[in-house]
Amino acid sequence: MRYLESFGFPKEKIDELEEKLPDVMLNAFNEAYKLVSANIKFLNDLGVKNTADIFFNFYELFLLDHSNFKAIFEKYDKDDLIEKLAKNVAIVEYL
């Protein structure tokens, strides 16, 4: 999951996640690095500043098909969504 470092994700948090994930999930993230990267890039391009926080709290979400991932976030007003995510990443659970 070293590719996460290219997005500015803290190495320590990546290491923690790698230790806690079961091998099957870790393999899924490594095999789907292009998909995960595309989903991270989408949030960054949208203007979300705390993408790493969202990732480390809801990492399974980033394995979703890119069009399904985008659809979750695109149904909301962009500025309102960014503001709410900045205040509380837990709202991702309700999107």
BASELO-446377 format. One line per 4 residues: number of its first residue (from 1); their letters; for each residue x, y, z of C-alpha. Coordinates in Angstrom, 3 decimals, padded with zeros to 6 digits. Example, Ala and Ser with C-alpha at 12.3 -4.5 7.8 and 13.67 -1.06 7.14 Angstrom:
BEGIN
1> as> 012.300/-004.500/007.800  013.670/-001.060/007.140
END
This chain:
BEGIN
1> mryl> 000.000/000.000/000.000  003.007/002.244/-000.469  001.175/003.973/-003.335  -000.839/005.821/-000.688
5> esfg> 002.274/007.797/000.202  002.123/009.489/-003.216  -001.146/011.091/-002.052  000.495/012.464/001.062
9> fpke> -000.955/009.846/003.389  001.148/009.490/006.557  003.484/006.484/006.468  002.679/005.647/010.106
13> kide> -001.061/005.442/009.386  -000.421/003.262/006.332  001.733/000.941/008.457  -000.990/000.736/011.124
17> leek> -003.608/-000.134/008.531  -001.399/-002.765/006.912  -000.905/-004.422/010.302  -004.599/-004.516/011.126
21> lpdv> -005.954/-005.633/007.735  -006.399/-009.338/007.043  -004.152/-010.640/004.245  -007.068/-011.001/001.838
25> mlna> -008.021/-007.329/002.265  -004.407/-006.196/002.045  -004.051/-008.142/-001.212  -007.249/-006.550/-002.533
29> fnea> -005.837/-003.064/-001.892  -002.550/-003.912/-003.516  -004.174/-005.518/-006.559  -006.702/-002.710/-006.981
33> yklv> -004.219/000.129/-006.531  -005.378/001.823/-009.769  -009.005/001.791/-008.625  -008.169/002.965/-005.112
37> sani> -005.928/005.683/-006.534  -008.676/006.837/-008.928  -011.143/007.093/-006.056  -008.680/009.032/-003.909
41> kfln> -007.881/011.326/-006.828  -011.601/011.942/-007.393  -012.039/013.217/-003.820  -008.888/015.320/-004.043
45> dlgv> -010.024/016.817/-007.364  -013.437/017.498/-005.846  -011.685/019.691/-003.289  -011.849/017.442/-000.242
49> knta> -008.932/018.341/002.015  -009.146/015.428/004.463  -009.180/012.514/002.034  -006.654/010.611/004.170
53> diff> -008.958/010.807/007.198  -011.843/009.520/005.113  -009.686/006.727/003.732  -008.406/005.518/007.100
57> nfye> -011.926/005.528/008.575  -013.754/004.051/005.569  -011.045/002.257/003.576  -013.452/-000.405/002.233
61> lfll> -015.337/002.317/000.386  -012.312/002.973/-001.818  -012.584/-000.526/-003.321  -015.936/000.368/-004.882
65> dhsn> -016.188/000.602/-008.642  -015.172/004.137/-009.624  -018.563/005.077/-011.094  -020.351/003.868/-007.950
69> fkai> -017.833/005.694/-005.760  -018.364/008.950/-007.672  -022.141/008.551/-007.542  -022.082/008.523/-003.737
73> feky> -020.507/011.976/-003.601  -021.880/013.613/-006.739  -025.490/013.565/-005.567  -024.712/016.298/-003.023
77> dkdd> -023.884/019.963/-003.403  -020.089/020.036/-003.759  -019.358/022.961/-001.426  -021.763/021.734/001.239
81> liek> -020.319/018.231/001.057  -016.717/019.451/001.350  -017.629/021.608/004.344  -019.444/018.767/006.108
85> lakn> -016.631/016.283/005.429  -014.105/018.763/006.823  -016.094/019.022/010.047  -016.898/015.335/010.507
89> vaiv> -015.746/012.434/008.310  -018.267/010.167/010.053  -020.984/011.526/007.769  -019.542/009.313/005.016
93> eyl> -021.357/006.454/006.707  -024.672/008.141/005.893  -024.012/009.176/002.284
END
